[in-house]
Amino acid sequence: MLTDNFVTMEIGKAKHIALVAHDGKKKELIEWCDRNKEVLQGHFLCGTGTTARLIAEKTGLPVKGYCSGPLGGDQQIGAKIVEGQIDFMIFLWDPLEAQPHDPDVKALLRIAVVYDIPVANNLATADFMLNSKFMNEPYSRQIENFNKTIQDRVAEMK
């Protein structure tokens, strides 16, 4: 494993989907989840604090809630991505409103790219992703083998 530059990770048929939305986008995400309830109920859903609670209350979908974004929820979702426990993220962020926890938001988006998980930041992309052929089948993705990268850096320092 330490000799390979990339590691293959598989997203199973049942996806682990993170649902995140800033205050100005929560209503849109809740309505989107309600419209897509039939598809979403076949997947594991989680989300940050208020967003997870509101989606569960308004749609009846089970959603595991983490902390509110400004209280560490974005970081919790990021940690789950690193651990391979989130495959897919819908994150409706509000581009017209400053966020007090903007560094956390950027860190979450960055980690999603590092671990090559699909991310939708608007409803059009969420619709495309949800209607992709990959929603109904496993999908393999390749991420950098960070253990090898670290090993190589250490070897270069000797």
Number of C-alpha atoms within 10 A of each C-alpha: 9 14 11 12 14 17 16 11 15 13 21 15 14 16 23 21 21 26 26 27 24 19 15 14 17 22 15 15 24 21 14 16 21 17 12 14 14 11 13 18 15 13 15 17 23 24 28 27 21 19 27 26 18 16 25 20 13 12 17 13 19 17 23 16 19 21 18 18 23 16 14 16 21 26 21 18 26 24 15 15 23 14 10 15 16 22 24 21 26 21 24 22 19 16 10 7 10 8 15 9 13 12 11 19 19 12 14 21 18 13 17 21 13 13 19 17 20 15 20 20 16 16 15 10 14 20 13 11 18 16 12 11 11 15 17 15 12 14 15 12 14 14 16 15 16 14 16 16 16 12 12 13 11 10 9 8 6 5
